[in-house]
Amino acid sequence: MQVHDGNVTPGSSGRLTIIQRHLTAVPLSGQVSTANYPTKFCYTLDNNLLTTEQRHFYEENGFLVIKNLVSSVDIESFRKQFEKLCKKEITIPGLLIMRDVAIAKSEYVPDQKAVTKIQDFQEDPVLFSYCSLPQIVKYVECFTGPNVMAMHTMLINKPPDAGKKSSRHPMHQDLHYFPFRPADRIVCAWTAMERIDRTNGCLVVVPGTHKGVLKQHDYPEWEGGVNKMYHGVRDYDLSIPRVHLVMEKGDTVFFHPLLIHGSGMNRTAGFRKAISCHYAGADCNYIDVKGTSQENIEKEVMEVAYMRYGLSDLTLKDVWMIKSRIIKGERTNL
Ligand SMILES: O=C(O)CCC(=O)C(=O)O
């Protein structure tokens, strides 16, 4: 056991045991003992949805898996729409299609083969319907509060690895990409569109790292190259215990933007798919990232924005204001 600020919390090995139990029990986290947890909540808001155990679990670990939250019917419609977009049967304004560094160089075919992810689908009514699914939004409100903004959307399509390990996603904190705060009012919902385990590259998380600070991120020095904007935590310590999140189709994990996470290589022949949205409370504020560790990502984002919109006087805040959408409540600051 460790004692922090007068509160007793389980030590790291005890916590890993609790997490494993959380991941195998149904309902997830229902079996977690609350006996030794702190009583002050920082990362979750008072609400009538999360059980006390679920709140404690998120407070301690920075993530929470909810089983079977999105239906197969919805997932199939996202899959079909994704395929149409890859084949260019439809085009959507603002959509960003990102290609795998190893596959894109060797072959270009207009299908999902080289696509690692599509981003910014706020103008696509089919894919964007994910962000306003009531069963997702009701959990989101437990972290953001009642004024809910959809800030960043992605459908991740991890291709079979081309032999260069470029299908991996380096360990990172999503807050590195976001010029708004406070971090505790931001949450990601990430839904598995099929069973995702270690063979096809599941999410890997470092429990408890949401309690830390935003770290310096850079491109990792990987031999086989690394995909554009896949920054990783500099000097990532491989000895810290990690948890692999094995999830079934429709399972959804909600996680804090400071949680260190990434995903492994896809060793199968299939394209591993997940859909996600980062939400923030509309009462959050934009920050200026000049002079901070986020300057490097700001530079890349602004280069892409210039190519897309052709406007040289856009700011990072403008880019985020253009692509974000109100989901529920009132659009106040963001
Ligand atoms: O789905 C994955 O492989 C990880 C995605 C991720 O962490 C991200 O895009 O920030």
The ligand as a Gaussian input file, in Angstrom:
#p B3LYP/6-31G(d) Opt

LIG

0 1
 O       -6.473000       3.146000     -32.008000
 C       -5.272000       3.215000     -31.800000
 O       -4.492000       2.422000     -32.277000
 C       -4.702000       4.295000     -30.915000
 C       -5.184000       5.604000     -31.328000
 C       -4.644000       6.716000     -30.527000
 O       -4.205000       6.568000     -29.433000
 C       -4.670000       8.051000     -31.092000
 O       -4.929000       8.192000     -32.300000
 O       -4.390000       9.006000     -30.346000

